Amino acid sequence: MSEVSAALVRELREKTGAGMMDCKRALADTGGDLEKAIVSLREKGLAAAAKRATRVASEGVVVTAAAADNAAGAMVEVNCETDFVGRTPEFQGLAQQVAARVLAQGPEADLGELITAAIAKTGENIVVRRAVRFAPAASAGASGIIGSYIHAGGKIGVLIEVTGQGAITTAPDGPMLIRDLAMQVAAANPRYVRREQVTAEVLDSERAIYRAQAAGSGKPEPVIDKMVAGKLEKFFKDVCLLEQPFIKDPDRAVSAWLAEVVKRVGGSLTVQRFARFQLGEQAEQAA
């Protein structure tokens, strides 16, 4: 068994929940390739899908900003070195300033003087780790609406874009519905809005893993095909927002709840995209 670093073994264990020796063996067998080791562990039934968020390793806050008419919104993650600084009103105010500037100018906004001044004042390294801005273009008869949700005092943030027409866009139910969608993203951490967005490469990889898992069952090929298809359906329910169980009513899918509300109020509403930031995770934007 070739030697692999303890740090890489720990990272694989954090991502998969597999045992330490299983992680070490998988890394040795794959030449230290982390992604291949994850697949190997999953094929052997020793791990679930890799966690999308790594262990939180930095302090700071995730904040959002929105235009007055909710036709545009921004979200940023601003990091500092200590939780003490991260909780101060000054740092929180800085994060809001950063979000407001990204809302006005986009993710490439010049934030240099804001950050430099904050570093001089706090004595800590402060960085804007990532930023996103949603500003949907108007289309005939439809309006783009941006919603957001901040969880756990800025540990998780969600920005979501929907397109709406008719009564649902002006009724009181509209803002609550969009907030609930954003809350769903925060709680259930989907990767896509709908299954059509899942790439062929991802689907092929999942099918291969499920087939490898079923290979030792001794079942005939048609039964294995059904097992793979069933696991793929479960995968869609795990990673696609509209197919997840709704957090406020787990007996219904998000799509069913959404359709019921819109039908009751009137009009139409379509989820276009979302972004989810978790403090300290590897930078990754969903959908």
Backbone as numpy.savetxt, mean C-alpha at the origin, in Angstrom:
# Nx Ny Nz CAx CAy CAz Cx Cy Cz
26.65 -26.20 2.55 25.79 -25.00 2.55 26.68 -23.76 2.55
26.58 -22.94 1.52 27.40 -21.73 1.45 26.97 -20.73 2.51
27.93 -19.90 2.93 27.66 -18.94 3.99 26.83 -17.77 3.47
25.86 -17.37 4.26 25.08 -16.16 3.97 25.11 -15.30 5.21
24.95 -14.00 5.04 25.06 -13.09 6.18 23.87 -13.23 7.12
24.14 -13.02 8.39 23.07 -13.07 9.40 22.01 -12.01 9.13
22.46 -10.85 8.62 21.51 -9.77 8.34 20.52 -10.18 7.26
21.02 -10.88 6.23 20.14 -11.32 5.14 19.17 -12.40 5.63
19.64 -13.27 6.50 18.76 -14.29 7.08 17.65 -13.63 7.88
18.02 -12.63 8.70 17.01 -11.92 9.49 15.98 -11.23 8.60
16.46 -10.60 7.52 15.54 -9.91 6.61 14.56 -10.90 5.99
15.06 -12.07 5.57 14.17 -13.07 4.98 13.17 -13.57 6.01
13.61 -13.74 7.24 12.70 -14.19 8.29 11.61 -13.15 8.55
11.99 -11.86 8.58 11.01 -10.80 8.81 9.99 -10.75 7.68
10.45 -11.01 6.46 9.56 -10.92 5.31 8.61 -12.11 5.19
9.03 -13.28 5.69 8.25 -14.49 5.45 7.69 -15.14 6.71
8.31 -14.89 7.86 7.88 -15.56 9.08 8.38 -17.00 9.18
9.22 -17.43 8.24 9.75 -18.79 8.27 10.83 -18.91 9.34
11.16 -20.16 9.69 12.17 -20.40 10.72 13.56 -19.96 10.28
14.42 -19.70 11.27 15.75 -19.19 10.98 16.55 -20.15 10.10
16.55 -21.45 10.45 17.32 -22.42 9.67 16.74 -22.60 8.27
15.41 -22.56 8.16 14.78 -22.65 6.84 15.20 -21.47 5.97
15.26 -20.29 6.57 15.67 -19.09 5.84 17.13 -19.20 5.40
17.97 -19.67 6.32 19.39 -19.80 6.00 19.60 -20.80 4.87
18.88 -21.92 4.92 19.00 -22.95 3.89 18.50 -22.44 2.54
17.38 -21.71 2.55 16.82 -21.19 1.29 17.77 -20.20 0.64
18.40 -19.37 1.45 19.36 -18.39 0.91 20.60 -19.08 0.37
21.05 -20.11 1.07 22.22 -20.86 0.59 21.90 -21.54 -0.74
20.71 -22.11 -0.82 20.32 -22.83 -2.04 20.13 -21.92 -3.23
19.83 -20.63 -2.96 19.58 -19.69 -4.07 20.72 -18.70 -4.25
21.86 -19.00 -3.64 23.01 -18.13 -3.83 22.86 -16.76 -3.22
22.04 -16.65 -2.17 21.85 -15.36 -1.49 20.86 -14.45 -2.16
20.09 -14.96 -3.12 19.08 -14.15 -3.81 17.81 -14.11 -2.96
17.50 -12.95 -2.39 16.39 -12.82 -1.45 15.05 -13.19 -2.08
14.77 -12.65 -3.27 13.48 -12.90 -3.91 13.32 -14.38 -4.27
14.39 -15.00 -4.77 14.31 -16.43 -5.10 14.12 -17.26 -3.84
14.74 -16.83 -2.75 14.59 -17.55 -1.48 13.15 -17.48 -0.97
12.51 -16.32 -1.16 11.10 -16.18 -0.76 10.24 -17.15 -1.54
10.46 -17.20 -2.85 9.68 -18.13 -3.70 9.92 -19.57 -3.27
11.18 -19.91 -2.99 11.51 -21.27 -2.57 10.79 -21.65 -1.28
10.77 -20.75 -0.31 10.07 -21.03 0.95 8.57 -21.18 0.74
8.02 -20.35 -0.14 6.57 -20.45 -0.41 6.23 -21.76 -1.10
7.08 -22.17 -2.03 6.83 -23.43 -2.74 6.83 -24.62 -1.79
7.65 -24.52 -0.74 7.73 -25.61 0.24 6.69 -25.47 1.35
5.85 -24.44 1.25 4.82 -24.23 2.25 5.34 -23.71 3.57
6.55 -23.14 3.56 7.17 -22.65 4.79 6.96 -21.17 5.03
6.32 -20.48 4.08 6.14 -19.03 4.23 4.91 -18.59 3.47
4.32 -17.52 3.96 3.25 -16.85 3.23 3.90 -15.90 2.23
3.07 -15.16 1.49 3.62 -14.16 0.57 4.45 -13.17 1.35
5.50 -12.65 0.74 6.37 -11.69 1.43 5.59 -10.47 1.87
5.89 -9.99 3.05 5.23 -8.79 3.54 5.65 -7.60 2.69
4.71 -6.74 2.41 5.02 -5.59 1.56 5.75 -4.51 2.35
5.53 -4.45 3.64 6.20 -3.41 4.43 7.32 -4.04 5.25
8.48 -3.49 5.19 9.57 -3.96 6.02 9.43 -3.35 7.41
10.24 -3.87 8.33 10.18 -3.36 9.70 10.48 -1.87 9.72
9.67 -1.11 10.47 9.86 0.33 10.56 11.24 0.63 11.13
12.02 1.43 10.40 13.40 1.67 10.80 13.72 3.15 10.94
12.74 4.03 10.76 13.00 5.47 10.87 11.80 6.16 11.50
12.07 7.32 12.06 11.02 8.09 12.72 10.49 9.17 11.77
9.43 9.83 12.21 8.86 10.89 11.39 7.35 10.79 11.32
6.79 11.19 10.17 5.34 11.24 10.04 4.94 11.20 8.57
3.75 10.67 8.32 3.10 10.74 7.01 1.94 11.71 7.14
1.86 12.70 6.24 0.77 13.68 6.28 0.22 13.88 4.88
-1.00 14.41 4.83 -1.65 14.72 3.55 -2.08 16.17 3.52
-2.31 16.66 2.32 -2.87 18.00 2.11 -3.84 17.91 0.95
-4.90 18.70 0.98 -5.91 18.64 -0.06 -6.34 20.04 -0.48
-6.71 20.18 -1.75 -7.28 21.43 -2.23 -8.65 21.63 -1.60
-9.11 22.85 -1.56 -10.38 23.17 -0.91 -11.55 22.40 -1.50
-11.50 22.13 -2.83 -12.59 21.42 -3.49 -12.32 19.93 -3.62
-11.25 19.44 -2.98 -10.86 18.04 -3.03 -10.60 17.53 -4.45
-10.25 18.45 -5.34 -9.93 18.08 -6.71 -8.45 17.75 -6.87
-7.67 17.93 -5.83 -6.25 17.57 -5.84 -5.83 17.25 -4.42
-4.83 16.41 -4.30 -4.34 16.06 -2.97 -2.89 15.62 -3.05
-2.20 15.69 -1.93 -0.80 15.29 -1.86 -0.56 14.53 -0.57
0.47 13.68 -0.59 0.87 12.94 0.61 2.39 12.85 0.63
2.96 13.04 1.81 4.42 12.98 1.95 4.79 12.18 3.19
5.99 11.60 3.14 6.60 11.01 4.33 7.86 11.81 4.62
7.91 12.38 5.81 9.07 13.16 6.24 9.70 12.44 7.42
10.99 12.14 7.32 11.69 11.36 8.33 12.67 12.20 9.14
12.83 11.80 10.38 13.85 12.38 11.25 14.52 11.23 12.00
15.44 11.54 12.91 16.21 10.50 13.56 15.57 9.95 14.82
14.82 10.76 15.54 14.26 10.31 16.83 12.78 10.57 16.91
12.11 9.72 17.69 10.68 9.88 17.91 10.40 11.18 18.66
11.32 11.58 19.52 11.15 12.83 20.28 10.96 14.01 19.34
11.85 14.13 18.34 11.72 15.23 17.37 10.47 15.04 16.52
10.21 13.81 16.12 9.07 13.54 15.25 7.74 13.95 15.85
7.65 13.96 17.18 6.38 14.31 17.84 6.26 15.78 18.18
7.29 16.58 17.93 7.21 17.99 18.28 6.30 18.75 17.34
5.63 19.80 17.83 4.79 20.61 16.96 5.56 21.22 15.79
6.84 21.54 16.03 7.65 22.14 14.97 7.85 21.16 13.81
8.14 19.91 14.13 8.34 18.92 13.06 7.02 18.62 12.36
5.96 18.51 13.13 4.65 18.27 12.53 4.26 19.41 11.59
4.57 20.64 12.01 4.29 21.79 11.16 5.13 21.79 9.90
6.39 21.36 10.02 7.25 21.25 8.85 6.66 20.26 7.85
6.21 19.11 8.34 5.62 18.11 7.45 4.41 18.66 6.71
3.59 19.44 7.41 2.42 20.04 6.77 2.84 21.06 5.70
3.90 21.81 5.98 4.42 22.74 4.98 4.90 22.01 3.74
5.59 20.91 3.95 6.08 20.11 2.83 4.91 19.59 2.00
3.89 19.06 2.67 2.72 18.54 1.95 2.03 19.64 1.16
1.91 20.82 1.76 1.26 21.94 1.07 2.05 22.35 -0.16
3.36 22.33 -0.07 4.17 22.71 -1.23 4.08 21.65 -2.33
4.06 20.38 -1.96 3.90 19.32 -2.95 2.53 19.41 -3.61
1.51 19.76 -2.83 0.17 19.95 -3.40 0.18 21.06 -4.44
0.89 22.13 -4.16 0.92 23.28 -5.07 1.84 23.07 -6.27
2.96 22.38 -6.07 4.00 22.32 -7.09 4.33 20.92 -7.59
3.82 19.90 -6.93 4.11 18.54 -7.36 5.26 17.92 -6.59
5.49 16.60 -6.75 6.52 15.90 -6.00 7.94 16.41 -6.22
8.16 17.13 -7.33 9.50 17.65 -7.61 9.70 19.06 -7.05
8.81 19.51 -6.20 8.91 20.85 -5.61 10.24 21.03 -4.88
10.76 22.24 -4.92 12.01 22.56 -4.24 11.72 22.74 -2.75
12.24 21.82 -1.95 12.00 21.84 -0.50 13.27 22.13 0.28
14.33 22.49 -0.45 15.65 22.62 0.14 15.72 23.53 1.34
15.17 24.75 1.21 15.34 25.70 2.31 14.53 25.30 3.54
13.36 24.67 3.32 12.55 24.21 4.46 13.33 23.16 5.25
13.90 22.19 4.54 14.59 21.09 5.21 15.89 21.57 5.85
16.63 22.43 5.16 17.88 22.95 5.71 17.65 23.70 7.01
16.61 24.52 7.03 16.29 25.27 8.25 15.90 24.35 9.39
15.15 23.29 9.07 14.72 22.35 10.11 15.91 21.57 10.66
16.84 21.19 9.81 18.04 20.48 10.26 18.85 21.36 11.20
19.00 22.64 10.82 19.77 23.56 11.66 19.11 23.74 13.03
17.79 23.72 13.06 17.07 23.95 14.31 17.07 22.73 15.22
16.89 21.54 14.63 16.76 20.32 15.45 18.08 19.61 15.69
19.05 19.84 14.81 20.31 19.12 14.92 20.22 17.69 14.45
19.10 17.32 13.85 18.93 15.96 13.33 18.88 15.97 11.81
19.23 14.83 11.22 19.07 14.68 9.79 17.59 14.53 9.47
17.07 15.36 8.58 15.66 15.33 8.19 15.59 15.19 6.68
14.77 14.25 6.22 14.64 14.03 4.78 13.16 13.86 4.41
12.83 14.30 3.21 11.52 13.99 2.62 11.73 12.69 1.85
11.26 11.61 2.40 11.57 10.30 1.82 10.82 10.06 0.52
9.56 10.47 0.45 8.77 10.26 -0.76 7.55 11.17 -0.73
7.01 11.40 -1.91 5.86 12.29 -2.03 5.05 11.88 -3.25
3.75 12.11 -3.18 2.87 11.82 -4.31 1.79 12.89 -4.37
1.35 13.21 -5.58 0.28 14.18 -5.78 -0.70 13.62 -6.78
-2.00 13.66 -6.45 -3.06 13.27 -7.36 -3.84 14.52 -7.76
-3.98 14.74 -9.05 -4.76 15.87 -9.56 -5.42 15.43 -10.86
-6.53 14.71 -10.78 -7.16 14.16 -11.98 -7.67 15.25 -12.91
-7.50 15.03 -14.21 -8.02 15.96 -15.21 -9.53 15.82 -15.30
-10.21 16.94 -15.47 -11.66 16.93 -15.58 -12.06 16.25 -16.89
-13.16 15.52 -16.86 -13.69 14.89 -18.06 -15.17 15.21 -18.18
-15.71 14.99 -19.35 -17.10 15.37 -19.62 -18.06 14.67 -18.66
-18.80 15.45 -17.89 -19.84 14.92 -17.01 -19.33 14.26 -15.75
-18.01 14.17 -15.56 -17.47 13.48 -14.38 -16.47 14.38 -13.67
-16.36 14.19 -12.37 -15.41 14.98 -11.59 -14.48 14.04 -10.83
-13.20 14.43 -10.78 -12.24 13.67 -10.00 -12.25 14.16 -8.56
-12.27 13.24 -7.62 -12.33 13.58 -6.20 -11.21 12.85 -5.48
-10.49 13.59 -4.64 -9.39 13.01 -3.88 -9.79 12.89 -2.41
-9.55 11.73 -1.85 -9.79 11.51 -0.43 -8.51 11.06 0.25
-8.49 11.11 1.57 -7.29 10.70 2.30 -7.67 10.16 3.67
-6.71 9.48 4.27 -6.91 8.97 5.62 -5.54 8.82 6.29
-5.43 9.29 7.52 -4.20 9.16 8.29 -4.50 8.29 9.51
-3.67 7.27 9.71 -3.88 6.32 10.80 -2.73 6.38 11.80
-3.07 6.17 13.05 -2.09 6.04 14.15 -1.17 7.25 14.23
-1.75 8.44 14.13 -0.99 9.66 14.31 0.07 9.92 13.26
-0.13 9.36 12.08 0.81 9.62 10.99 1.73 8.45 10.69
1.44 7.26 11.23 2.25 6.08 10.92 1.87 5.50 9.55
0.62 5.65 9.16 0.14 5.17 7.86 -0.71 6.27 7.24
-0.52 6.51 5.95 -1.33 7.49 5.23 -1.80 6.91 3.91
-2.98 7.34 3.50 -3.55 6.88 2.22 -4.09 8.07 1.46
-3.80 8.09 0.17 -4.38 9.06 -0.75 -5.12 8.25 -1.80
-6.36 8.61 -2.09 -7.16 7.83 -3.03 -7.87 8.75 -4.01
-7.98 8.32 -5.24 -8.65 9.10 -6.29 -9.85 8.33 -6.83
-10.99 9.00 -6.87 -12.18 8.42 -7.48 -12.74 9.38 -8.52
-13.51 8.83 -9.44 -14.23 9.63 -10.41 -15.72 9.45 -10.16
-16.45 10.54 -10.04 -17.86 10.44 -9.72 -18.74 11.28 -10.61
-19.99 10.86 -10.68 -21.01 11.61 -11.40 -22.30 11.59 -10.59
-23.07 12.66 -10.69 -24.40 12.67 -10.11 -24.44 12.88 -8.61
-25.52 12.37 -7.99 -25.85 12.68 -6.61 -24.77 12.28 -5.62
-24.09 11.17 -5.84 -23.10 10.69 -4.87 -21.97 11.69 -4.68
-21.74 12.54 -5.65 -20.63 13.50 -5.56 -20.99 14.71 -4.69
-22.26 14.93 -4.43 -22.68 16.08 -3.62 -23.39 15.68 -2.33
-23.84 14.43 -2.22 -24.55 13.98 -1.02 -23.57 13.79 0.13
-24.05 13.88 1.38 -23.18 13.67 2.54 -22.53 12.29 2.55
-23.18 11.31 1.91 -22.63 9.96 1.87 -21.32 9.90 1.10
-21.14 10.83 0.14 -19.96 10.79 -0.73 -18.64 10.88 0.01
-18.41 11.95 0.79 -17.14 12.07 1.52 -16.90 10.91 2.49
-17.96 10.43 3.15 -17.81 9.32 4.08 -17.42 8.04 3.34
-18.03 7.83 2.16 -17.70 6.66 1.37 -16.23 6.67 0.95
-15.76 7.83 0.49 -14.37 7.93 0.04 -13.42 7.75 1.22
-13.77 8.29 2.38 -12.94 8.11 3.57 -12.89 6.63 3.97
-14.03 5.94 3.87 -14.06 4.52 4.20 -13.19 3.70 3.23
-13.19 4.10 1.97 -12.32 3.43 1.00 -10.85 3.62 1.38
-10.50 4.84 1.76 -9.12 5.12 2.16 -8.77 4.35 3.44
-9.72 4.24 4.35 -9.50 3.49 5.58 -9.29 2.00 5.26
-10.02 1.49 4.29 -9.86 0.12 3.85 -8.43 -0.13 3.36
-7.94 0.80 2.56 -6.57 0.68 2.04 -5.56 0.68 3.18
-5.78 1.57 4.16 -4.86 1.64 5.31 -4.86 0.32 6.08
-6.04 -0.25 6.30 -6.15 -1.44 7.14 -5.76 -2.72 6.42
-6.17 -2.87 5.16 -6.03 -4.15 4.46 -4.86 -4.18 3.48
-4.25 -3.03 3.20 -3.02 -2.96 2.41 -3.11 -3.68 1.06
-4.08 -3.32 0.22 -4.14 -3.94 -1.11 -2.99 -3.46 -1.99
-2.74 -4.19 -3.06 -1.70 -3.80 -4.02 -2.29 -3.20 -5.29
-3.54 -3.54 -5.58 -4.19 -3.10 -6.82 -5.62 -2.65 -6.51
-6.21 -1.90 -7.42 -7.62 -1.55 -7.29 -8.48 -2.74 -7.70
-8.21 -3.31 -8.86 -9.01 -4.41 -9.42 -8.10 -5.45 -10.05
-8.63 -6.64 -10.27 -7.80 -7.75 -10.72 -7.23 -7.55 -12.11
-7.87 -6.73 -12.92 -7.35 -6.48 -14.27 -6.00 -5.78 -14.26
-5.64 -5.18 -13.13 -4.36 -4.48 -13.02 -3.20 -5.41 -12.65
-3.50 -6.62 -12.25 -2.44 -7.56 -11.88 -1.75 -8.01 -13.17
-0.46 -7.86 -13.23 0.28 -8.16 -14.45 0.36 -9.66 -14.71
0.56 -10.01 -15.97 0.69 -11.42 -16.35 1.89 -12.05 -15.65
2.95 -11.28 -15.46 4.15 -11.79 -14.80 3.85 -12.20 -13.36
3.10 -11.35 -12.65 2.72 -11.67 -11.26 1.84 -12.91 -11.23
0.85 -12.98 -12.12 -0.05 -14.13 -12.15 0.69 -15.42 -12.47
1.60 -15.36 -13.42 2.38 -16.56 -13.76 3.21 -17.03 -12.58
3.79 -16.07 -11.86 4.59 -16.42 -10.69 3.74 -17.07 -9.60
2.56 -16.50 -9.34 1.67 -17.07 -8.33 1.22 -18.47 -8.73
0.83 -18.64 -9.99 0.39 -19.96 -10.46 1.50 -21.00 -10.28
2.73 -20.61 -10.61 3.85 -21.54 -10.48 4.05 -21.96 -9.03
3.94 -21.00 -8.12 4.09 -21.31 -6.70 2.98 -22.24 -6.23
1.73 -21.94 -6.60 0.60 -22.78 -6.16 0.72 -24.19 -6.73
1.18 -24.29 -7.99 1.32 -25.61 -8.61 2.43 -26.40 -7.91
3.51 -25.72 -7.56 4.59 -26.40 -6.84 4.11 -26.87 -5.47
3.29 -26.06 -4.81 2.75 -26.44 -3.50 1.87 -27.68 -3.60
1.12 -27.79 -4.71 0.17 -28.88 -4.88 0.80 -30.14 -5.48
2.03 -29.99 -5.96 2.65 -31.10 -6.71 2.80 -32.36 -5.87
3.04 -32.20 -4.58 3.25 -33.36 -3.72 1.97 -33.97 -3.17
0.84 -33.46 -3.59 -0.44 -33.94 -3.03 -0.86 -35.28 -3.59
-0.29 -35.66 -4.74 -0.70 -36.91 -5.38 -2.03 -36.81 -6.10
-2.60 -35.62 -6.17 -3.89 -35.44 -6.84 -3.70 -35.49 -8.35
-4.73 -35.89 -9.09 -4.65 -35.85 -10.56 -4.58 -34.41 -11.06
-4.08 -34.25 -12.28 -3.84 -32.92 -12.83 -5.09 -32.04 -12.84
-6.27 -32.55 -13.23 -7.47 -31.68 -13.21 -7.79 -31.15 -11.82
-7.54 -31.96 -10.80 -7.79 -31.51 -9.42 -6.78 -30.45 -9.03
-5.52 -30.66 -9.43 -4.49 -29.66 -9.15 -4.83 -28.33 -9.83
-5.33 -28.41 -11.06 -5.75 -27.19 -11.77 -6.80 -26.43 -10.97
-7.76 -27.17 -10.39 -8.81 -26.52 -9.60 -8.23 -25.94 -8.31
-7.27 -26.64 -7.71 -6.63 -26.12 -6.50 -5.89 -24.81 -6.80
-5.18 -24.78 -7.92 -4.45 -23.57 -8.31 -5.43 -22.43 -8.57
-6.52 -22.72 -9.28 -7.52 -21.69 -9.57 -8.14 -21.14 -8.30
-8.38 -22.02 -7.32 -8.96 -21.58 -6.05 -8.01 -20.68 -5.28
-6.73 -21.03 -5.28 -5.75 -20.20 -4.59 -5.56 -18.86 -5.28
-5.69 -18.86 -6.61 -5.57 -17.61 -7.34 -6.73 -16.68 -7.01
-7.93 -17.23 -6.84 -9.08 -16.41 -6.44 -8.85 -15.82 -5.06
-8.28 -16.60 -4.15 -7.97 -16.08 -2.82 -6.93 -14.96 -2.91
-5.95 -15.14 -3.81 -4.94 -14.11 -4.02 -5.59 -12.80 -4.43
-6.54 -12.85 -5.38 -7.23 -11.64 -5.82 -7.96 -10.97 -4.65
-8.58 -11.78 -3.79 -9.30 -11.22 -2.65 -8.36 -10.59 -1.63
-7.13 -11.04 -1.61 -6.14 -10.49 -0.69 -5.56 -9.17 -1.19
-5.30 -9.08 -2.50 -4.49 -7.97 -3.02 -5.26 -6.93 -3.81
-6.51 -7.20 -4.16 -7.30 -6.25 -4.97 -8.33 -5.55 -4.08
-8.25 -4.25 -4.00 -9.11 -3.45 -3.12 -10.58 -3.82 -3.26
-11.09 -3.86 -4.48 -12.52 -4.05 -4.69 -12.99 -5.46 -4.34
-12.07 -6.41 -4.22 -12.44 -7.79 -3.90 -12.19 -8.16 -2.45
-11.56 -7.26 -1.70 -11.30 -7.54 -0.29 -12.60 -7.51 0.52
-12.68 -8.26 1.62 -13.81 -8.11 2.54 -13.79 -6.69 3.11
-14.93 -6.02 3.11 -15.02 -4.65 3.61 -14.80 -4.66 5.12
-13.90 -3.81 5.61 -13.52 -3.84 7.03 -14.70 -3.57 7.97
-15.70 -2.83 7.50 -16.85 -2.52 8.35 -17.97 -3.55 8.21
-17.85 -4.45 7.24 -18.85 -5.50 7.01 -18.16 -6.65 6.27
-17.38 -7.47 6.97 -16.54 -8.48 6.32 -17.29 -9.52 5.50
-18.61 -9.60 5.67 -19.39 -10.55 4.87 -19.61 -10.06 3.44
-19.25 -8.81 3.17 -19.40 -8.26 1.82 -18.07 -7.81 1.28
-17.90 -7.96 -0.04 -16.72 -7.41 -0.69 -16.86 -5.89 -0.77
-15.73 -5.21 -0.87 -15.75 -3.75 -1.00 -16.60 -3.34 -2.20
-16.50 -4.06 -3.31 -17.27 -3.71 -4.52 -18.77 -3.78 -4.26
-19.22 -4.78 -3.49 -20.65 -4.92 -3.20 -21.14 -3.79 -2.30
-20.35 -3.46 -1.28 -20.70 -2.33 -0.40 -20.75 -1.03 -1.20
-19.76 -0.80 -2.02 -19.69 0.42 -2.82 -20.90 0.53 -3.74
-21.25 -0.56 -4.41 -22.40 -0.54 -5.33 -23.70 -0.26 -4.59
-23.83 -0.81 -3.38 -25.06 -0.60 -2.61 -25.23 0.86 -2.22
-24.15 1.49 -1.76 -24.22 2.89 -1.35 -24.54 3.78 -2.55
-23.84 3.57 -3.64 -24.04 4.40 -4.83 -25.46 4.23 -5.37
-25.97 3.00 -5.38 -27.33 2.76 -5.87 -28.35 3.47 -5.00
-28.13 3.46 -3.69 -29.06 4.10 -2.76 -29.06 5.62 -2.93
-27.88 6.20 -3.13 -27.76 7.65 -3.20 -28.03 8.17 -4.61
-27.52 7.44 -5.61 -27.67 7.88 -7.00 -26.35 8.35 -7.59
-26.22 8.19 -8.89 -25.00 8.61 -9.58 -24.07 7.43 -9.81
-22.79 7.71 -9.90 -21.80 6.65 -10.11 -20.48 7.07 -9.46
-19.69 6.07 -9.13 -18.39 6.33 -8.50 -17.43 5.20 -8.91
-16.26 5.58 -9.40 -15.26 4.60 -9.83 -13.94 4.89 -9.14
-13.36 3.89 -8.52 -12.04 4.04 -7.89 -10.98 3.99 -8.99
-10.14 5.01 -9.04 -9.12 5.08 -10.08 -7.76 4.59 -9.59
-7.30 5.05 -8.45 -5.97 4.68 -7.96 -5.84 5.07 -6.49
-4.80 4.58 -5.86 -4.50 4.96 -4.49 -3.01 4.86 -4.26
-2.55 5.52 -3.20 -1.18 5.36 -2.72 -1.26 5.14 -1.21
-0.41 4.29 -0.70 -0.37 3.99 0.74 1.07 4.09 1.21
1.32 4.96 2.17 2.64 5.11 2.77 2.57 4.61 4.20
3.50 3.74 4.56 3.67 3.34 5.95 5.04 3.79 6.40
5.09 4.48 7.51 6.32 5.10 7.98 7.45 4.09 8.05
8.53 4.39 7.35 9.72 3.57 7.44 9.80 2.40 6.48
8.71 2.10 5.76 8.75 0.96 4.85 9.56 1.30 3.60
9.87 0.28 2.83 10.50 0.52 1.55 9.55 1.30 0.68
10.05 2.34 0.00 9.19 3.20 -0.80 8.56 2.40 -1.91
7.21 2.34 -1.91 6.49 1.61 -2.93 5.11 2.21 -3.05
4.72 2.57 -4.25 3.39 3.12 -4.48 2.51 2.06 -5.10
1.30 1.96 -4.57 0.40 0.97 -5.10 -0.48 1.54 -6.18
-0.86 0.63 -7.07 -1.84 0.93 -8.10 -1.59 2.23 -8.79
